[in-house]
Amino acid sequence: MNTGLDVGSTTAKIIRLESGKLTAPKVVPSHRWKELLEDENKSDNIKTVETMETIVSTGYFRKTVPHTAAITEITAASLGVRYYIPDAQVIVDVGGQDTKVIDLRNNTFLINDKCSAGTGAFLELAAHYFDIPVESLGKLHTRARRSARINNTCGVFAISEMISQLVGGYTMEEVICGIHQAFARRIAQMIPPVETVVLIGGTVLNTGIVESFESIHGSTVVVPPSPQTVNALGAALYGEKLRPGD
């Protein structure tokens, strides 16, 4: 059995690959990552993690969790995306603390990790200001009749702009739409010219982000099944290379 364990800055994800079949992925907050392994170890069919599983870890905490091998998010994303989309060209992995742009055509990548701009943390900050769950942002985006212009994606200045736009008569929904567009503009600046972009990461479960990015960048956007667990899948697939005899 090959296990992919992706422990990122915000969430931990696990997926298993056995005899070519994928188990249903599981997601928990990062600080509860042990639950992902403990749940499986309670099964009568699994004796110990060490003897029955090849665990490949990835993510921020890949070197601090149990693992047979640890790989970067770049490698995991490339393998996971190609499982669903063999001809993928460019991957954008939007994480909680950074965003990675991976160009599969020439095996290069860029990482934005200097501030919250273009990361899940930026959206969490906006949701906190409105005192709403971050999961609600996409639904509220769809209710907007227009978009408030938000120029800054630096957290402090963006909040100031949000307040100014609310004072100026924009609704919460319209400001949220503006936040998503500012977010998408920030990411689009990192991406080379390309026909198709694959978006992954828990942040892209927000339909407002996907819609904004597609309209701003102009490329065809593809979101694979379970985009939040693609890197865990990639890690599990990497495990197959370590156990060629299975």
C-alpha positions as protocol buffer text, in pm:
chain_id: "A"
residue {
  index: 1
  type: MET
  ca { x: 0 y: 0 z: 0 }
}
residue {
  index: 2
  type: ASN
  ca { x: 133 y: 343 z: -94 }
}
residue {
  index: 3
  type: THR
  ca { x: 28 y: 635 z: 122 }
}
residue {
  index: 4
  type: GLY
  ca { x: 56 y: 999 z: 28 }
}
residue {
  index: 5
  type: LEU
  ca { x: 62 y: 1236 z: 325 }
}
residue {
  index: 6
  type: ASP
  ca { x: 49 y: 1608 z: 252 }
}
residue {
  index: 7
  type: VAL
  ca { x: 86 y: 1819 z: 565 }
}
residue {
  index: 8
  type: GLY
  ca { x: 66 y: 2182 z: 464 }
}
residue {
  index: 9
  type: SER
  ca { x: 54 y: 2506 z: 659 }
}
residue {
  index: 10
  type: THR
  ca { x: -323 y: 2487 z: 707 }
}
residue {
  index: 11
  type: THR
  ca { x: -451 y: 2137 z: 638 }
}
residue {
  index: 12
  type: ALA
  ca { x: -322 y: 1781 z: 630 }
}
residue {
  index: 13
  type: LYS
  ca { x: -439 y: 1543 z: 360 }
}
residue {
  index: 14
  type: ILE
  ca { x: -399 y: 1170 z: 307 }
}
residue {
  index: 15
  type: ILE
  ca { x: -476 y: 937 z: 21 }
}
residue {
  index: 16
  type: ARG
  ca { x: -384 y: 574 z: -33 }
}
residue {
  index: 17
  type: LEU
  ca { x: -315 y: 377 z: -348 }
}
residue {
  index: 18
  type: GLU
  ca { x: -348 y: 1 z: -335 }
}
residue {
  index: 19
  type: SER
  ca { x: -358 y: -233 z: -634 }
}
residue {
  index: 20
  type: GLY
  ca { x: -422 y: 65 z: -859 }
}
residue {
  index: 21
  type: LYS
  ca { x: -722 y: 183 z: -657 }
}
residue {
  index: 22
  type: LEU
  ca { x: -743 y: 510 z: -467 }
}
residue {
  index: 23
  type: THR
  ca { x: -901 y: 537 z: -126 }
}
residue {
  index: 24
  type: ALA
  ca { x: -1125 y: 830 z: -45 }
}
residue {
  index: 25
  type: PRO
  ca { x: -902 y: 1120 z: 63 }
}
residue {
  index: 26
  type: LYS
  ca { x: -925 y: 1263 z: 412 }
}
residue {
  index: 27
  type: VAL
  ca { x: -855 y: 1620 z: 521 }
}
residue {
  index: 28
  type: VAL
  ca { x: -800 y: 1757 z: 873 }
}
residue {
  index: 29
  type: PRO
  ca { x: -639 y: 2072 z: 1018 }
}
residue {
  index: 30
  type: SER
  ca { x: -260 y: 2044 z: 1005 }
}
residue {
  index: 31
  type: HIS
  ca { x: -215 y: 2019 z: 1381 }
}
residue {
  index: 32
  type: ARG
  ca { x: -432 y: 1705 z: 1379 }
}
residue {
  index: 33
  type: TRP
  ca { x: -233 y: 1519 z: 1112 }
}
residue {
  index: 34
  type: LYS
  ca { x: -175 y: 1220 z: 1341 }
}
residue {
  index: 35
  type: GLU
  ca { x: -544 y: 1133 z: 1314 }
}
residue {
  index: 36
  type: LEU
  ca { x: -497 y: 1048 z: 948 }
}
residue {
  index: 37
  type: LEU
  ca { x: -258 y: 766 z: 1032 }
}
residue {
  index: 38
  type: GLU
  ca { x: -424 y: 661 z: 1355 }
}
residue {
  index: 39
  type: ASP
  ca { x: -759 y: 602 z: 1186 }
}
residue {
  index: 40
  type: GLU
  ca { x: -607 y: 350 z: 949 }
}
residue {
  index: 41
  type: ASN
  ca { x: -399 y: 178 z: 1215 }
}
residue {
  index: 42
  type: LYS
  ca { x: -718 y: 88 z: 1404 }
}
residue {
  index: 43
  type: SER
  ca { x: -816 y: -139 z: 1115 }
}
residue {
  index: 44
  type: ASP
  ca { x: -763 y: -512 z: 1164 }
}
residue {
  index: 45
  type: ASN
  ca { x: -627 y: -527 z: 812 }
}
residue {
  index: 46
  type: ILE
  ca { x: -331 y: -306 z: 891 }
}
residue {
  index: 47
  type: LYS
  ca { x: -71 y: -433 z: 1137 }
}
residue {
  index: 48
  type: THR
  ca { x: 169 y: -142 z: 1156 }
}
residue {
  index: 49
  type: VAL
  ca { x: 250 y: 161 z: 947 }
}
residue {
  index: 50
  type: GLU
  ca { x: 611 y: 50 z: 921 }
}
residue {
  index: 51
  type: THR
  ca { x: 544 y: -299 z: 782 }
}
residue {
  index: 52
  type: MET
  ca { x: 240 y: -244 z: 566 }
}
residue {
  index: 53
  type: GLU
  ca { x: 279 y: 100 z: 411 }
}
residue {
  index: 54
  type: THR
  ca { x: 518 y: 306 z: 210 }
}
residue {
  index: 55
  type: ILE
  ca { x: 452 y: 661 z: 326 }
}
residue {
  index: 56
  type: VAL
  ca { x: 563 y: 947 z: 105 }
}
residue {
  index: 57
  type: SER
  ca { x: 521 y: 1287 z: 267 }
}
residue {
  index: 58
  type: THR
  ca { x: 504 y: 1633 z: 116 }
}
residue {
  index: 59
  type: GLY
  ca { x: 409 y: 1982 z: 228 }
}
residue {
  index: 60
  type: TYR
  ca { x: 549 y: 2222 z: 487 }
}
residue {
  index: 61
  type: PHE
  ca { x: 593 y: 1953 z: 750 }
}
residue {
  index: 62
  type: ARG
  ca { x: 702 y: 1671 z: 521 }
}
residue {
  index: 63
  type: LYS
  ca { x: 1027 y: 1609 z: 710 }
}
residue {
  index: 64
  type: THR
  ca { x: 871 y: 1606 z: 1056 }
}
residue {
  index: 65
  type: VAL
  ca { x: 596 y: 1348 z: 998 }
}
residue {
  index: 66
  type: PRO
  ca { x: 649 y: 971 z: 959 }
}
residue {
  index: 67
  type: HIS
  ca { x: 771 y: 893 z: 608 }
}
residue {
  index: 68
  type: THR
  ca { x: 957 y: 647 z: 395 }
}
residue {
  index: 69
  type: ALA
  ca { x: 1049 y: 931 z: 161 }
}
residue {
  index: 70
  type: ALA
  ca { x: 981 y: 1304 z: 152 }
}
residue {
  index: 71
  type: ILE
  ca { x: 928 y: 1499 z: -170 }
}
residue {
  index: 72
  type: THR
  ca { x: 867 y: 1865 z: -250 }
}
residue {
  index: 73
  type: GLU
  ca { x: 526 y: 2004 z: -331 }
}
residue {
  index: 74
  type: ILE
  ca { x: 656 y: 2072 z: -683 }
}
residue {
  index: 75
  type: THR
  ca { x: 718 y: 1702 z: -746 }
}
residue {
  index: 76
  type: ALA
  ca { x: 394 y: 1597 z: -578 }
}
residue {
  index: 77
  type: ALA
  ca { x: 185 y: 1848 z: -774 }
}
residue {
  index: 78
  type: SER
  ca { x: 340 y: 1742 z: -1105 }
}
residue {
  index: 79
  type: LEU
  ca { x: 266 y: 1374 z: -1045 }
}
residue {
  index: 80
  type: GLY
  ca { x: -82 y: 1432 z: -905 }
}
residue {
  index: 81
  type: VAL
  ca { x: -196 y: 1664 z: -1182 }
}
residue {
  index: 82
  type: ARG
  ca { x: -63 y: 1439 z: -1458 }
}
residue {
  index: 83
  type: TYR
  ca { x: -265 y: 1152 z: -1314 }
}
residue {
  index: 84
  type: TYR
  ca { x: -580 y: 1344 z: -1410 }
}
residue {
  index: 85
  type: ILE
  ca { x: -450 y: 1563 z: -1691 }
}
residue {
  index: 86
  type: PRO
  ca { x: -159 y: 1397 z: -1876 }
}
residue {
  index: 87
  type: ASP
  ca { x: -110 y: 1692 z: -2113 }
}
residue {
  index: 88
  type: ALA
  ca { x: -111 y: 1962 z: -1843 }
}
residue {
  index: 89
  type: GLN
  ca { x: 110 y: 2260 z: -1924 }
}
residue {
  index: 90
  type: VAL
  ca { x: 114 y: 2493 z: -1623 }
}
residue {
  index: 91
  type: ILE
  ca { x: 4 y: 2422 z: -1266 }
}
residue {
  index: 92
  type: VAL
  ca { x: -89 y: 2688 z: -1014 }
}
residue {
  index: 93
  type: ASP
  ca { x: -86 y: 2549 z: -660 }
}
residue {
  index: 94
  type: VAL
  ca { x: -253 y: 2800 z: -429 }
}
residue {
  index: 95
  type: GLY
  ca { x: -163 y: 2721 z: -70 }
}
residue {
  index: 96
  type: GLY
  ca { x: -231 y: 2881 z: 263 }
}
residue {
  index: 97
  type: GLN
  ca { x: 109 y: 3050 z: 289 }
}
residue {
  index: 98
  type: ASP
  ca { x: 244 y: 3051 z: -66 }
}
residue {
  index: 99
  type: THR
  ca { x: 150 y: 3003 z: -431 }
}
residue {
  index: 100
  type: LYS
  ca { x: 357 y: 2798 z: -671 }
}
residue {
  index: 101
  type: VAL
  ca { x: 349 y: 2822 z: -1049 }
}
residue {
  index: 102
  type: ILE
  ca { x: 493 y: 2510 z: -1212 }
}
residue {
  index: 103
  type: ASP
  ca { x: 565 y: 2515 z: -1585 }
}
residue {
  index: 104
  type: LEU
  ca { x: 571 y: 2151 z: -1691 }
}
residue {
  index: 105
  type: ARG
  ca { x: 684 y: 2243 z: -2042 }
}
residue {
  index: 106
  type: ASN
  ca { x: 1034 y: 2334 z: -1924 }
}
residue {
  index: 107
  type: ASN
  ca { x: 1035 y: 2209 z: -1563 }
}
residue {
  index: 108
  type: THR
  ca { x: 1061 y: 2555 z: -1404 }
}
residue {
  index: 109
  type: PHE
  ca { x: 868 y: 2708 z: -1118 }
}
residue {
  index: 110
  type: LEU
  ca { x: 805 y: 3030 z: -931 }
}
residue {
  index: 111
  type: ILE
  ca { x: 702 y: 3066 z: -567 }
}
residue {
  index: 112
  type: ASN
  ca { x: 529 y: 3362 z: -410 }
}
residue {
  index: 113
  type: ASP
  ca { x: 594 y: 3337 z: -37 }
}
residue {
  index: 114
  type: LYS
  ca { x: 695 y: 3687 z: 70 }
}
residue {
  index: 115
  type: CYS
  ca { x: 358 y: 3798 z: 200 }
}
residue {
  index: 116
  type: SER
  ca { x: -8 y: 3696 z: 204 }
}
residue {
  index: 117
  type: ALA
  ca { x: -69 y: 3829 z: -148 }
}
residue {
  index: 118
  type: GLY
  ca { x: -211 y: 3556 z: -366 }
}
residue {
  index: 119
  type: THR
  ca { x: -238 y: 3299 z: -87 }
}
residue {
  index: 120
  type: GLY
  ca { x: -515 y: 3144 z: 117 }
}
residue {
  index: 121
  type: ALA
  ca { x: -408 y: 3355 z: 415 }
}
residue {
  index: 122
  type: PHE
  ca { x: -522 y: 3667 z: 230 }
}
residue {
  index: 123
  type: LEU
  ca { x: -872 y: 3527 z: 185 }
}
residue {
  index: 124
  type: GLU
  ca { x: -884 y: 3413 z: 547 }
}
residue {
  index: 125
  type: LEU
  ca { x: -801 y: 3768 z: 652 }
}
residue {
  index: 126
  type: ALA
  ca { x: -1087 y: 3903 z: 442 }
}
residue {
  index: 127
  type: ALA
  ca { x: -1331 y: 3644 z: 577 }
}
residue {
  index: 128
  type: HIS
  ca { x: -1223 y: 3727 z: 932 }
}
residue {
  index: 129
  type: TYR
  ca { x: -1296 y: 4095 z: 872 }
}
residue {
  index: 130
  type: PHE
  ca { x: -1651 y: 4016 z: 761 }
}
residue {
  index: 131
  type: ASP
  ca { x: -1686 y: 3757 z: 1040 }
}
residue {
  index: 132
  type: ILE
  ca { x: -1786 y: 3483 z: 799 }
}
residue {
  index: 133
  type: PRO
  ca { x: -1644 y: 3136 z: 724 }
}
residue {
  index: 134
  type: VAL
  ca { x: -1387 y: 3142 z: 445 }
}
residue {
  index: 135
  type: GLU
  ca { x: -1597 y: 2873 z: 274 }
}
residue {
  index: 136
  type: SER
  ca { x: -1876 y: 3130 z: 226 }
}
residue {
  index: 137
  type: LEU
  ca { x: -1671 y: 3363 z: 4 }
}
residue {
  index: 138
  type: GLY
  ca { x: -1745 y: 3182 z: -323 }
}
residue {
  index: 139
  type: LYS
  ca { x: -2120 y: 3182 z: -267 }
}
residue {
  index: 140
  type: LEU
  ca { x: -2123 y: 3551 z: -175 }
}
residue {
  index: 141
  type: HIS
  ca { x: -1916 y: 3629 z: -485 }
}
residue {
  index: 142
  type: THR
  ca { x: -2197 y: 3498 z: -707 }
}
residue {
  index: 143
  type: ARG
  ca { x: -2443 y: 3747 z: -554 }
}
residue {
  index: 144
  type: ALA
  ca { x: -2240 y: 4053 z: -652 }
}
residue {
  index: 145
  type: ARG
  ca { x: -2388 y: 4276 z: -923 }
}
residue {
  index: 146
  type: ARG
  ca { x: -2062 y: 4462 z: -968 }
}
residue {
  index: 147
  type: SER
  ca { x: -1706 y: 4446 z: -838 }
}
residue {
  index: 148
  type: ALA
  ca { x: -1541 y: 4688 z: -601 }
}
residue {
  index: 149
  type: ARG
  ca { x: -1190 y: 4773 z: -714 }
}
residue {
  index: 150
  type: ILE
  ca { x: -929 y: 4646 z: -469 }
}
residue {
  index: 151
  type: ASN
  ca { x: -577 y: 4736 z: -579 }
}
residue {
  index: 152
  type: ASN
  ca { x: -372 y: 4600 z: -292 }
}
residue {
  index: 153
  type: THR
  ca { x: -326 y: 4238 z: -198 }
}
residue {
  index: 154
  type: CYS
  ca { x: -114 y: 4324 z: 104 }
}
residue {
  index: 155
  type: GLY
  ca { x: -335 y: 4238 z: 399 }
}
residue {
  index: 156
  type: VAL
  ca { x: -315 y: 4567 z: 588 }
}
residue {
  index: 157
  type: PHE
  ca { x: -373 y: 4792 z: 287 }
}
residue {
  index: 158
  type: ALA
  ca { x: -640 y: 4564 z: 142 }
}
residue {
  index: 159
  type: ILE
  ca { x: -848 y: 4587 z: 459 }
}
residue {
  index: 160
  type: SER
  ca { x: -821 y: 4966 z: 443 }
}
residue {
  index: 161
  type: GLU
  ca { x: -942 y: 4958 z: 82 }
}
residue {
  index: 162
  type: MET
  ca { x: -1226 y: 4723 z: 172 }
}
residue {
  index: 163
  type: ILE
  ca { x: -1346 y: 4965 z: 437 }
}
residue {
  index: 164
  type: SER
  ca { x: -1324 y: 5256 z: 195 }
}
residue {
  index: 165
  type: GLN
  ca { x: -1528 y: 5071 z: -66 }
}
residue {
  index: 166
  type: LEU
  ca { x: -1793 y: 4977 z: 190 }
}
residue {
  index: 167
  type: VAL
  ca { x: -1815 y: 5341 z: 298 }
}
residue {
  index: 168
  type: GLY
  ca { x: -1842 y: 5434 z: -69 }
}
residue {
  index: 169
  type: GLY
  ca { x: -2159 y: 5226 z: -107 }
}
residue {
  index: 170
  type: TYR
  ca { x: -2040 y: 4886 z: -224 }
}
residue {
  index: 171
  type: THR
  ca { x: -2201 y: 4583 z: -64 }
}
residue {
  index: 172
  type: MET
  ca { x: -2013 y: 4309 z: 118 }
}
residue {
  index: 173
  type: GLU
  ca { x: -2069 y: 4078 z: -179 }
}
residue {
  index: 174
  type: GLU
  ca { x: -1926 y: 4336 z: -421 }
}
residue {
  index: 175
  type: VAL
  ca { x: -1621 y: 4390 z: -204 }
}
residue {
  index: 176
  type: ILE
  ca { x: -1565 y: 4014 z: -183 }
}
residue {
  index: 177
  type: CYS
  ca { x: -1585 y: 3996 z: -561 }
}
residue {
  index: 178
  type: GLY
  ca { x: -1322 y: 4271 z: -576 }
}
residue {
  index: 179
  type: ILE
  ca { x: -1100 y: 4078 z: -335 }
}
residue {
  index: 180
  type: HIS
  ca { x: -1117 y: 3771 z: -556 }
}
residue {
  index: 181
  type: GLN
  ca { x: -1024 y: 3974 z: -862 }
}
residue {
  index: 182
  type: ALA
  ca { x: -731 y: 4133 z: -681 }
}
residue {
  index: 183
  type: PHE
  ca { x: -622 y: 3786 z: -578 }
}
residue {
  index: 184
  type: ALA
  ca { x: -650 y: 3658 z: -936 }
}
residue {
  index: 185
  type: ARG
  ca { x: -455 y: 3954 z: -1074 }
}
residue {
  index: 186
  type: ARG
  ca { x: -172 y: 3882 z: -832 }
}
residue {
  index: 187
  type: ILE
  ca { x: -150 y: 3518 z: -941 }
}
residue {
  index: 188
  type: ALA
  ca { x: -187 y: 3599 z: -1311 }
}
residue {
  index: 189
  type: GLN
  ca { x: 129 y: 3813 z: -1295 }
}
residue {
  index: 190
  type: MET
  ca { x: 329 y: 3502 z: -1213 }
}
residue {
  index: 191
  type: ILE
  ca { x: 208 y: 3289 z: -1504 }
}
residue {
  index: 192
  type: PRO
  ca { x: 374 y: 3269 z: -1847 }
}
residue {
  index: 193
  type: PRO
  ca { x: 163 y: 3279 z: -2164 }
}
residue {
  index: 194
  type: VAL
  ca { x: -18 y: 2949 z: -2190 }
}
residue {
  index: 195
  type: GLU
  ca { x: -342 y: 2811 z: -2329 }
}
residue {
  index: 196
  type: THR
  ca { x: -443 y: 2600 z: -2030 }
}
residue {
  index: 197
  type: VAL
  ca { x: -378 y: 2642 z: -1658 }
}
residue {
  index: 198
  type: VAL
  ca { x: -450 y: 2378 z: -1395 }
}
residue {
  index: 199
  type: LEU
  ca { x: -551 y: 2518 z: -1056 }
}
residue {
  index: 200
  type: ILE
  ca { x: -501 y: 2308 z: -743 }
}
residue {
  index: 201
  type: GLY
  ca { x: -508 y: 2358 z: -368 }
}
residue {
  index: 202
  type: GLY
  ca { x: -787 y: 2400 z: -118 }
}
residue {
  index: 203
  type: THR
  ca { x: -825 y: 2768 z: -208 }
}
residue {
  index: 204
  type: VAL
  ca { x: -955 y: 2683 z: -556 }
}
residue {
  index: 205
  type: LEU
  ca { x: -1261 y: 2519 z: -401 }
}
residue {
  index: 206
  type: ASN
  ca { x: -1369 y: 2883 z: -389 }
}
residue {
  index: 207
  type: THR
  ca { x: -1554 y: 2925 z: -719 }
}
residue {
  index: 208
  type: GLY
  ca { x: -1511 y: 3301 z: -702 }
}
residue {
  index: 209
  type: ILE
  ca { x: -1135 y: 3260 z: -731 }
}
residue {
  index: 210
  type: VAL
  ca { x: -1164 y: 3027 z: -1030 }
}
residue {
  index: 211
  type: GLU
  ca { x: -1410 y: 3254 z: -1209 }
}
residue {
  index: 212
  type: SER
  ca { x: -1199 y: 3565 z: -1144 }
}
residue {
  index: 213
  type: PHE
  ca { x: -878 y: 3400 z: -1256 }
}
residue {
  index: 214
  type: GLU
  ca { x: -1031 y: 3270 z: -1577 }
}
residue {
  index: 215
  type: SER
  ca { x: -1166 y: 3613 z: -1671 }
}
residue {
  index: 216
  type: ILE
  ca { x: -844 y: 3797 z: -1585 }
}
residue {
  index: 217
  type: HIS
  ca { x: -581 y: 3561 z: -1723 }
}
residue {
  index: 218
  type: GLY
  ca { x: -781 y: 3465 z: -2031 }
}
residue {
  index: 219
  type: SER
  ca { x: -661 y: 3105 z: -2042 }
}
residue {
  index: 220
  type: THR
  ca { x: -868 y: 2792 z: -2013 }
}
residue {
  index: 221
  type: VAL
  ca { x: -881 y: 2691 z: -1647 }
}
residue {
  index: 222
  type: VAL
  ca { x: -899 y: 2328 z: -1541 }
}
residue {
  index: 223
  type: VAL
  ca { x: -967 y: 2221 z: -1184 }
}
residue {
  index: 224
  type: PRO
  ca { x: -904 y: 1848 z: -1130 }
}
residue {
  index: 225
  type: PRO
  ca { x: -1121 y: 1633 z: -903 }
}
residue {
  index: 226
  type: SER
  ca { x: -1049 y: 1696 z: -535 }
}
residue {
  index: 227
  type: PRO
  ca { x: -799 y: 1978 z: -601 }
}
residue {
  index: 228
  type: GLN
  ca { x: -713 y: 1999 z: -231 }
}
residue {
  index: 229
  type: THR
  ca { x: -568 y: 1646 z: -227 }
}
residue {
  index: 230
  type: VAL
  ca { x: -379 y: 1641 z: -557 }
}
residue {
  index: 231
  type: ASN
  ca { x: -42 y: 1670 z: -383 }
}
residue {
  index: 232
  type: ALA
  ca { x: -126 y: 1383 z: -150 }
}
residue {
  index: 233
  type: LEU
  ca { x: -214 y: 1179 z: -459 }
}
residue {
  index: 234
  type: GLY
  ca { x: 116 y: 1274 z: -619 }
}
residue {
  index: 235
  type: ALA
  ca { x: 300 y: 1159 z: -308 }
}
residue {
  index: 236
  type: ALA
  ca { x: 117 y: 824 z: -317 }
}
residue {
  index: 237
  type: LEU
  ca { x: 206 y: 783 z: -685 }
}
residue {
  index: 238
  type: TYR
  ca { x: 569 y: 854 z: -605 }
}
residue {
  index: 239
  type: GLY
  ca { x: 551 y: 567 z: -356 }
}
residue {
  index: 240
  type: GLU
  ca { x: 486 y: 331 z: -645 }
}
residue {
  index: 241
  type: LYS
  ca { x: 831 y: 410 z: -778 }
}
residue {
  index: 242
  type: LEU
  ca { x: 980 y: 304 z: -448 }
}
residue {
  index: 243
  type: ARG
  ca { x: 803 y: -33 z: -456 }
}
residue {
  index: 244
  type: PRO
  ca { x: 841 y: -152 z: -816 }
}
residue {
  index: 245
  type: GLY
  ca { x: 776 y: -511 z: -719 }
}
residue {
  index: 246
  type: ASP
  ca { x: 420 y: -449 z: -594 }
}
